[in-house]
Amino acid sequence: MDTTFAALADPTRRAIVGLLADHELSVGKVVENFDLTQSAISRHLDVLERARLIERRRVGQHRMCSLSAEPLQELSEWLQGYRRFWEGSLKRLDKTIARKKR
């Protein structure tokens, strides 16, 4: 999970993950979405691939990137353990707001 969190700590990498959430894209199409060089995007893709967040494969002359859900599922399961905390906090906030409105 540390590798996953480290990879997602960068806003560009989070944006790449968001782009790939809907469909597979070529590296060139990923590059088109950013004001960065191809080599900079490739370094971001390397980090995401090492974190197992994306998979890359060759299709003809293109390198295709797709999202890999397993690390995100692991994060989701870990975060579920804290769900009670934030839900409880939100319920307490609702009660506080309701009291102040009276």
The 8 nearest C-alpha neighbors of each residue, nearest first, counted from 0:
[[1, 3, 2, 4, 74, 70, 73, 5],
 [2, 0, 4, 3, 5, 6, 50, 7],
 [1, 3, 5, 0, 50, 4, 6, 49],
 [2, 4, 0, 6, 50, 1, 5, 7],
 [3, 5, 7, 1, 6, 2, 8, 0],
 [4, 6, 2, 8, 3, 7, 1, 9],
 [7, 5, 3, 4, 8, 47, 2, 46],
 [6, 8, 4, 9, 13, 5, 12, 3],
 [9, 7, 5, 6, 4, 10, 13, 12],
 [8, 10, 7, 12, 11, 13, 6, 5],
 [11, 9, 13, 12, 14, 8, 7, 15],
 [12, 10, 14, 13, 9, 15, 43, 33],
 [11, 13, 15, 14, 9, 10, 7, 43],
 [14, 12, 10, 16, 15, 11, 7, 17],
 [13, 15, 17, 11, 12, 16, 10, 18],
 [16, 14, 12, 18, 17, 13, 11, 19],
 [15, 17, 13, 19, 14, 18, 20, 12],
 [16, 18, 14, 20, 15, 19, 13, 21],
 [19, 17, 15, 16, 20, 14, 21, 22],
 [18, 20, 16, 22, 17, 21, 66, 23],
 [21, 19, 17, 18, 22, 16, 66, 65],
 [22, 20, 19, 18, 23, 17, 66, 65],
 [23, 21, 19, 20, 24, 65, 18, 66],
 [22, 24, 65, 64, 19, 63, 25, 21],
 [25, 23, 64, 63, 28, 22, 26, 29],
 [24, 26, 63, 28, 27, 62, 64, 61],
 [25, 27, 29, 28, 62, 63, 30, 24],
 [28, 26, 30, 25, 29, 31, 37, 24],
 [29, 27, 31, 25, 30, 26, 24, 32],
 [28, 30, 26, 27, 31, 32, 25, 24],
 [29, 31, 27, 28, 32, 33, 37, 26],
 [32, 30, 28, 29, 33, 27, 34, 35],
 [31, 33, 30, 29, 28, 34, 18, 35],
 [34, 32, 35, 30, 31, 29, 36, 40],
 [33, 35, 36, 32, 31, 30, 37, 40],
 [36, 34, 33, 39, 40, 37, 30, 38],
 [35, 37, 39, 38, 40, 34, 30, 33],
 [36, 38, 40, 39, 30, 41, 35, 27],
 [37, 39, 41, 36, 40, 42, 35, 43],
 [40, 38, 36, 42, 41, 37, 35, 43],
 [39, 41, 43, 37, 42, 38, 44, 30],
 [42, 40, 38, 44, 43, 39, 37, 45],
 [41, 43, 45, 39, 44, 40, 38, 46],
 [44, 42, 40, 46, 45, 41, 12, 47],
 [43, 45, 41, 47, 42, 46, 48, 40],
 [46, 44, 42, 48, 43, 47, 41, 49],
 [45, 47, 49, 43, 44, 48, 6, 50],
 [48, 46, 44, 50, 52, 45, 49, 53],
 [47, 49, 51, 53, 45, 50, 46, 52],
 [50, 48, 46, 51, 47, 45, 52, 2],
 [49, 51, 47, 48, 3, 52, 2, 46],
 [52, 50, 48, 49, 53, 47, 67, 70],
 [53, 51, 67, 47, 50, 48, 66, 70],
 [54, 52, 66, 67, 48, 65, 51, 47],
 [53, 55, 65, 64, 48, 67, 66, 56],
 [56, 54, 64, 63, 62, 65, 53, 57],
 [57, 55, 63, 62, 58, 64, 54, 61],
 [56, 58, 62, 61, 63, 59, 60, 55],
 [59, 57, 61, 60, 62, 56, 63, 25],
 [58, 60, 61, 57, 62, 56, 63, 25],
 [59, 61, 58, 62, 57, 63, 25, 56],
 [62, 60, 58, 59, 57, 63, 25, 26],
 [61, 63, 57, 25, 56, 26, 58, 55],
 [62, 64, 25, 56, 55, 24, 57, 61],
 [65, 63, 55, 24, 23, 54, 25, 53],
 [66, 64, 23, 54, 53, 19, 67, 55],
 [65, 67, 53, 19, 52, 20, 68, 54],
 [66, 68, 53, 52, 69, 54, 65, 51],
 [67, 69, 71, 70, 72, 66, 52, 53],
 [68, 70, 72, 71, 67, 73, 52, 51],
 [71, 69, 73, 72, 68, 52, 74, 51],
 [72, 70, 74, 68, 73, 69, 75, 52],
 [71, 73, 75, 69, 70, 74, 68, 76],
 [72, 74, 70, 76, 71, 75, 77, 69],
 [75, 73, 71, 77, 72, 76, 78, 70],
 [74, 76, 72, 78, 77, 73, 71, 79],
 [75, 77, 79, 73, 74, 78, 72, 80],
 [76, 78, 74, 75, 79, 80, 73, 81],
 [77, 79, 75, 80, 81, 76, 74, 82],
 [80, 78, 82, 76, 81, 77, 75, 83],
 [79, 81, 78, 82, 77, 83, 76, 84],
 [82, 80, 79, 84, 78, 83, 85, 77],
 [81, 83, 79, 84, 85, 80, 86, 78],
 [84, 82, 86, 81, 85, 87, 80, 79],
 [85, 83, 87, 81, 82, 86, 88, 80],
 [86, 84, 88, 87, 82, 83, 89, 81],
 [85, 87, 89, 83, 88, 84, 82, 90],
 [88, 86, 90, 84, 85, 89, 83, 91],
 [89, 87, 85, 91, 86, 90, 92, 84],
 [88, 90, 92, 86, 91, 87, 85, 93],
 [91, 89, 93, 87, 92, 88, 86, 94],
 [90, 92, 94, 88, 89, 93, 95, 87],
 [93, 91, 89, 95, 90, 94, 96, 88],
 [92, 94, 90, 96, 91, 95, 97, 89],
 [95, 93, 97, 91, 92, 96, 98, 90],
 [94, 96, 92, 98, 97, 93, 91, 99],
 [97, 95, 99, 93, 98, 94, 92, 100],
 [96, 98, 94, 100, 95, 99, 93, 101],
 [99, 97, 95, 96, 100, 101, 94, 93],
 [98, 100, 96, 101, 97, 95, 94, 93],
 [101, 99, 97, 98, 96, 95, 94, 93],
 [100, 99, 98, 97, 96, 95, 94, 93]]
